[in-house]
Amino acid sequence: AVMNLSSNEVTTYVTAILFALLVHGIVIGLMSLNWEESTRSYTELKPYYIEAAIVAENPYKAKEERAVDQEKSRRDKKLRERRKTEARLRQEQVNWARQQQLKTEVMPAEPGVLPEPTPVVEKTRETKVDPESARSEFADELAKALTREENARKAVTDDEKAMAYVAQIQREIVQNWSRPPSARNGMEALLRVLLIPTGEVIDVKVEDSSGNGAFDRSAVLAVTKARRFVVPTDSQRFERDFREFTVLFRPDDLRL
């Protein structure tokens, strides 16, 4: 049988078919989009870290900056100690003068007993207390105490300065040292370095070998490349601590 469709029915069927095709197209498009998102690969970028070390050119500046606050408190403490010392010595002077005066006082004689006659000259010598001598003795004691205090303070200051020179020498050697590939943990090379008062290196010897020739040579080269170190201008300090010294090389650190 042949179906006779009106124009309205044909339009309805066509509209339904087009709508169905549109819906299917949307569904297929969404599925394709999700598939691409699910299959897309991501590469995580890891940050790079650069380790940097800052080496101070002036060996004293950093130390002086750290010691600014300590220096004021140290001076205040020294001033308080000096005042205490002066007060103690003044009190000792007063006590000493009193003791001298008590020694020279005439003790009352016992009843019925006449004191032995004493020459006038001797009595005058015994009873006289020389204030100038007392002041001189007090001044000597005070000067000795202040000298001991100043020497103790100077010793601390000199040691701090010496450590600053040592730190600078160590820093320069580390900068010149190229660790050889054959270096292993546990290796040690002890060098003996000889300087002249200007700080120039005149001799470097291997005092105790590490057992590895390349390691020993790298240590010697690190010192000789420095050529000249900053050393104290004080001759006594130089002769005592910097004329000749040893350097201990290790793969993990470097010690003077």
C-alpha positions in Angstrom: 0.0 0.0 0.0 1.3 3.4 -0.8 1.2 5.9 2.1 0.0 9.4 1.1 1.6 11.9 3.4 0.5 15.5 3.7 3.0 18.3 3.6 2.7 19.0 7.3 3.5 15.4 8.1 6.6 15.5 5.9 7.8 18.7 7.5 7.3 17.1 11.0 9.3 14.0 10.0 12.1 16.0 8.5 12.3 18.2 11.6 12.5 15.2 13.9 15.3 13.6 11.8 17.3 16.9 11.8 16.9 17.3 15.5 18.0 13.7 16.1 21.1 14.2 14.0 21.9 17.5 15.8 21.7 15.8 19.2 23.8 12.9 18.1 26.4 15.4 16.7 26.6 17.2 20.0 27.0 14.0 21.9 29.8 12.8 19.6 31.5 16.2 19.8 31.5 16.1 23.7 32.8 12.5 23.7 35.7 13.5 21.3 36.5 16.5 23.5 36.6 14.4 26.7 38.7 11.8 24.9 41.3 14.4 23.9 41.4 15.8 27.4 41.9 12.3 28.9 44.7 11.4 26.6 46.6 14.7 26.8 49.9 14.3 28.7 51.3 16.8 31.0 55.0 17.4 31.7 55.8 18.7 35.1 58.6 21.3 35.1 60.8 20.9 38.0 62.5 24.1 39.3 66.2 24.4 39.2 68.2 25.4 42.3 71.5 27.1 42.1 73.7 26.9 45.2 75.8 30.0 45.6 78.4 30.9 48.1 79.4 34.5 48.9 83.0 35.2 49.8 83.8 38.4 51.6 86.8 40.2 50.2 87.5 42.0 53.4 88.3 39.6 56.2 87.7 42.2 58.9 84.6 44.0 57.8 82.1 41.1 58.5 83.7 40.4 61.8 83.7 44.0 62.9 80.0 44.4 61.9 79.1 41.4 64.0 81.1 42.7 67.0 79.6 46.2 67.0 77.0 45.4 69.6 79.4 43.3 71.6 82.1 46.0 71.7 79.9 48.6 73.5 78.9 46.1 76.2 82.6 45.0 76.5 83.7 48.6 77.1 80.9 49.2 79.6 81.9 46.0 81.4 85.6 47.0 81.5 84.7 50.4 82.8 82.6 48.9 85.6 85.4 46.6 86.5 87.9 49.4 86.5 85.8 51.5 88.8 85.4 48.5 91.1 89.2 48.0 91.1 89.8 51.7 91.9 87.3 51.6 94.7 88.8 48.5 96.2 92.3 49.9 96.0 91.2 53.1 97.7 89.6 51.1 100.4 92.8 49.1 100.8 94.7 52.4 101.1 92.4 53.6 103.9 92.7 50.3 105.7 96.5 50.3 105.3 96.7 53.8 106.7 94.5 52.9 109.7 96.7 49.9 110.4 99.8 52.0 110.3 98.2 54.5 112.6 97.1 51.8 115.1 100.7 50.4 115.2 102.1 53.8 116.2 99.6 54.6 118.9 101.0 54.7 122.4 99.4 51.9 124.5 98.5 52.9 128.1 100.9 51.4 130.6 99.8 49.0 133.3 99.4 50.5 136.8 102.6 50.6 138.8 104.7 49.9 135.7 106.6 52.8 134.1 107.2 52.6 130.4 110.7 52.4 129.3 112.1 55.6 128.1 112.2 55.9 124.3 114.5 58.2 122.4 112.6 61.2 121.0 114.0 60.6 117.5 112.8 57.0 117.4 109.4 57.9 118.7 109.0 60.5 116.0 109.9 58.0 113.3 107.4 55.4 114.6 104.5 57.8 115.0 104.9 59.6 111.7 102.8 58.3 108.8 104.0 59.6 105.5 100.9 60.4 103.3 103.0 60.8 100.2 104.3 57.3 100.7 100.8 55.9 101.1 99.6 57.7 98.0 102.6 56.4 96.0 102.0 52.8 97.1 98.3 53.2 96.2 99.2 54.6 92.8 101.6 51.7 92.2 98.9 49.1 93.0 96.3 50.9 90.9 98.8 51.0 87.9 99.5 47.3 88.3 95.8 46.4 88.3 95.1 48.5 85.3 98.1 47.0 83.4 96.8 43.5 84.1 93.4 44.5 82.9 94.7 46.1 79.8 96.9 43.1 79.0 94.0 40.7 79.3 91.9 42.9 77.0 94.7 43.2 74.5 95.2 39.4 74.5 91.5 38.9 73.5 91.7 41.5 70.8 94.9 40.1 69.3 93.5 36.6 69.2 90.4 37.9 67.4 92.6 39.7 64.8 94.7 36.6 64.3 91.6 34.5 63.7 90.5 37.0 61.0 93.9 36.6 59.2 93.6 32.8 59.4 90.1 32.9 58.0 91.2 35.0 55.1 94.2 32.7 54.3 91.8 29.7 54.5 89.3 31.4 52.2 92.0 32.2 49.5 93.3 28.6 49.5 89.8 27.1 49.2 89.2 29.4 46.2 92.4 28.2 44.5 91.8 24.5 45.2 90.5 22.3 42.4 89.5 19.0 43.9 90.9 16.2 41.7 88.6 13.4 40.5 90.6 10.8 42.4 89.9 12.5 45.8 88.0 10.2 48.1 86.5 10.7 51.6 89.1 10.0 54.3 92.1 11.4 52.4 94.2 13.9 54.2 97.3 15.9 53.1 99.1 18.0 55.7 101.2 20.8 54.2 103.8 23.1 55.8 103.8 26.6 54.5 106.6 29.1 54.9 106.1 32.9 54.5 108.2 36.0 54.6 107.0 39.2 56.5 105.4 40.6 53.3 103.1 37.5 53.2 104.7 36.0 50.1 104.8 32.2 49.9 108.4 31.0 49.7 108.0 27.3 50.3 105.3 24.6 50.5 106.1 21.1 51.6 104.0 18.0 52.0 104.4 17.2 55.7 102.1 14.1 55.6 101.0 12.7 52.3 97.5 11.4 51.6 98.9 8.5 49.6 97.4 10.0 46.4 99.8 12.0 44.2 97.2 13.9 42.4 95.5 15.0 45.6 98.8 16.1 47.2 99.7 18.1 44.0 96.4 19.8 44.0 96.9 20.9 47.6 100.3 22.3 47.0 99.1 24.1 43.9 96.2 25.7 45.8 98.7 27.3 48.2 101.3 28.3 45.5 98.6 29.9 43.4 97.8 32.4 46.2 101.4 33.6 46.0 100.9 36.1 48.8 98.6 36.3 51.8 97.5 39.1 54.0 99.4 38.8 57.3 99.8 41.0 60.5 102.2 43.9 60.3 103.2 43.3 63.9 106.5 41.4 63.7 106.1 39.5 66.9 102.6 38.3 65.9 103.9 37.3 62.4 106.9 35.4 63.8 104.8 33.5 66.3 101.8 32.5 64.2 102.3 33.2 60.5 106.0 32.7 59.7 105.4 29.0 59.4 102.1 27.1 59.7 100.4 23.9 58.5 97.4 23.4 56.3 95.3 20.2 56.5 93.5 19.3 53.2 90.5 17.0 53.2 88.0 16.3 50.4 85.2 17.5 52.6 86.8 20.5 54.3 90.0 22.5 54.7 91.5 23.3 58.0 94.5 25.5 59.1 
